[in-house]
Amino acid sequence: LFQTPKAPPLNSKEIPAIRIKIQYQVVSILPLKSYDVLLKYLQSNFATLCDVFEPILNAKTKDEIAQTLLRILQYCGKAKEFLCDIIMAEVQHVDNENLIFRGNTFATKAVDTYMKTVGEGYLQETLTGFICQLLETEEDCEVDPTRILPTSSLQNNQQILTRLVKRVWFDILSSWTRFPSDLRNTLYGIRQRFGPEREEASYKLISGSIFLRFFCPAILSPSLF
């Protein structure tokens, strides 16, 4: 909806106008069997498609394609293979392994979607109590010296923040028995791809998947989950 540039006076006889922008779209869905050839192609060539499209698509389009591919391959039982392949492809293309999952790549978008798909219930069960408590508390956790209120103490705020971090860390550690088995198997597959000679690099990538793309976003922006 777009507001008219200038609204008429209250005593005017002119009728107010509203401009509406509408996009009409028709999507034709064929019988499932009609997609058999496409499905077989995607199952065999998903890595090639991602490699070709990676440098030429914008972030939004990558997100849409990554979500679609992941759902299709998850239905076919190949989500683990898909994720392992595109993640290892990204590892080979970056100079600094610490920067993995920090860009708008197919691997990042696919991991985000997969984490939310298989781990949403686990995430809510693990963090809901802490998030609710955090939203209700009036305790000041600001530790930036330039932004602390005159009535607050930096040392006291640091102690509060440390206590809260320890609380959520305990909740996460205590939830290991509920960690989704599909996600566990996928992360284990990634670790195997690295091999014993690159064990430390695999730990960095796995911890980045779990915290950088999963727990931390859920704590900072619960509405996204």
C-alpha positions in Angstrom: 0.0 0.0 0.0 1.3 3.5 -0.9 0.0 6.7 0.7 -1.0 9.4 -1.7 1.5 12.3 -1.8 -0.9 14.8 -0.1 -4.0 13.9 1.8 -7.1 16.2 1.1 -8.3 18.5 3.8 -10.9 17.2 6.2 -13.6 19.5 4.8 -12.8 18.6 1.2 -15.3 16.7 -0.9 -12.5 14.9 -2.7 -12.5 11.1 -2.0 -9.3 9.8 -0.5 -7.3 7.5 -2.8 -5.2 4.4 -2.1 -2.8 3.0 -4.6 -2.4 -0.8 -4.4 0.4 -2.7 -6.0 -0.5 -6.3 -6.8 1.5 -9.1 -8.3 -0.4 -11.9 -9.9 1.5 -15.2 -10.4 0.4 -18.6 -11.7 2.3 -21.7 -11.0 1.5 -24.8 -12.9 2.1 -28.0 -11.0 2.4 -31.2 -13.1 1.9 -34.8 -11.9 4.8 -36.0 -9.7 5.9 -38.5 -12.4 6.6 -35.6 -14.8 9.5 -34.5 -12.5 11.3 -37.9 -12.4 14.0 -36.9 -14.9 14.6 -33.6 -13.1 14.7 -35.4 -9.8 17.3 -37.9 -11.0 19.4 -35.0 -12.5 19.4 -33.1 -9.2 20.4 -36.1 -7.2 23.4 -36.7 -9.4 24.4 -33.1 -10.2 23.6 -30.9 -7.2 27.3 -30.2 -6.6 27.9 -29.0 -10.1 24.8 -26.8 -10.1 25.9 -25.1 -6.9 29.4 -24.6 -8.3 28.1 -23.0 -11.4 25.6 -20.8 -9.8 27.7 -19.7 -6.8 29.5 -16.7 -8.4 26.6 -15.4 -10.5 23.6 -15.4 -8.1 22.7 -12.9 -5.4 22.2 -13.8 -1.8 18.4 -14.0 -1.9 18.3 -16.3 -5.0 21.0 -18.5 -3.4 18.8 -18.8 -0.3 15.8 -19.8 -2.3 17.7 -22.4 -4.4 19.5 -23.8 -1.4 16.2 -24.3 0.5 14.6 -26.0 -2.5 17.5 -28.3 -3.2 17.8 -29.2 0.5 14.1 -30.1 0.8 14.2 -32.2 -2.4 17.3 -34.1 -1.4 16.1 -34.5 2.1 13.0 -36.2 0.7 15.3 -38.5 -1.3 17.5 -39.3 1.7 20.5 -37.4 0.3 20.6 -34.3 2.5 23.7 -35.5 4.4 25.6 -36.1 1.1 24.4 -32.7 -0.2 25.5 -30.8 2.8 28.9 -32.6 3.1 29.7 -32.0 -0.5 28.9 -28.3 -0.7 30.6 -27.6 2.7 33.8 -29.3 1.6 33.6 -27.5 -1.7 33.5 -24.2 0.2 36.4 -25.3 2.4 38.5 -25.8 -0.7 37.7 -22.4 -2.1 38.5 -20.3 1.0 41.9 -19.2 2.1 41.0 -18.9 5.8 38.9 -21.7 7.2 37.8 -19.4 10.1 35.7 -17.5 7.5 33.5 -20.5 6.6 29.8 -19.8 7.2 30.4 -16.1 7.3 29.4 -15.3 3.7 26.3 -15.6 1.6 27.2 -18.9 0.0 25.2 -22.0 -0.9 26.8 -23.8 2.0 25.8 -21.2 4.5 22.2 -20.9 3.3 21.8 -24.7 3.2 23.2 -25.2 6.7 20.9 -22.5 8.0 17.9 -24.2 6.5 18.9 -27.6 7.6 19.6 -26.5 11.2 16.1 -24.9 11.4 14.4 -27.9 9.8 15.8 -30.7 11.9 16.6 -28.8 15.0 13.8 -26.3 15.6 12.0 -28.5 18.3 15.3 -29.2 20.1 16.3 -25.6 20.0 13.0 -24.4 21.5 13.1 -27.1 24.2 16.7 -26.2 25.1 16.6 -22.4 25.0 12.9 -21.3 25.7 13.3 -21.2 29.4 16.5 -19.1 29.2 15.1 -16.7 26.6 11.9 -16.1 28.5 13.9 -15.4 31.7 16.2 -13.1 29.7 13.2 -11.1 28.3 11.6 -10.7 31.7 14.7 -9.7 33.6 15.5 -6.0 34.4 19.1 -6.7 35.1 21.6 -4.6 33.2 24.1 -6.6 31.1 25.8 -3.7 29.2 29.6 -4.1 29.4 30.5 -1.4 26.8 32.1 1.4 29.0 30.8 4.1 26.6 27.2 3.0 27.0 26.8 2.1 30.7 24.2 4.1 32.5 25.4 6.4 35.4 23.4 4.2 37.8 25.2 1.0 36.7 28.5 -0.5 37.5 30.8 -2.1 34.9 32.0 -4.7 37.3 28.5 -5.6 38.4 27.2 -5.8 34.8 30.1 -8.1 33.9 29.2 -10.4 36.7 25.6 -10.5 35.6 26.5 -11.3 32.0 29.0 -14.0 33.0 26.2 -15.6 35.2 23.8 -15.6 32.3 26.3 -17.0 29.9 27.1 -19.8 32.3 23.4 -20.5 32.7 22.7 -20.9 28.9 26.0 -22.9 28.5 24.8 -25.3 31.2 21.4 -25.7 29.4 23.2 -26.5 26.1 25.6 -29.0 27.7 22.8 -30.7 29.5 20.8 -31.2 26.3 23.3 -33.4 24.5 21.0 -36.5 24.8 18.3 -34.6 22.9 20.5 -33.4 20.1 18.8 -34.3 16.8 20.2 -37.6 15.4 20.0 -36.4 11.8 22.1 -33.4 12.6 24.5 -35.4 14.6 25.0 -37.9 11.7 25.5 -35.0 9.2 28.1 -33.3 11.4 29.9 -36.6 11.9 29.9 -37.1 8.1 31.6 -33.7 7.8 34.2 -34.7 10.3 35.0 -37.9 8.4 35.5 -35.9 5.2 38.3 -33.9 6.8 40.1 -37.0 8.0 42.4 -37.4 11.0 45.1 -35.1 9.6 42.7 -32.1 9.7 40.8 -32.9 12.9 41.3 -29.4 14.3 39.8 -27.8 11.2 36.8 -30.1 11.4 36.2 -29.1 15.0 36.2 -25.4 14.0 33.7 -26.0 11.2 31.4 -28.1 13.3 31.4 -25.7 16.2 30.8 -22.9 13.7 27.8 -24.8 12.4 26.3 -25.4 15.9 27.0 -22.0 17.5 27.5 -19.4 14.7 24.5 -20.7 12.6 22.3 -22.2 15.3 22.5 -21.3 19.0 23.8 -17.7 18.8 21.2 -16.5 16.2 18.5 -18.1 18.2 19.6 -16.2 21.4 20.1 -12.9 19.6 17.0 -13.1 17.4 14.5 -15.6 18.8 11.8 -14.4 16.3 13.8 -15.9 13.4 13.1 -19.4 14.9 
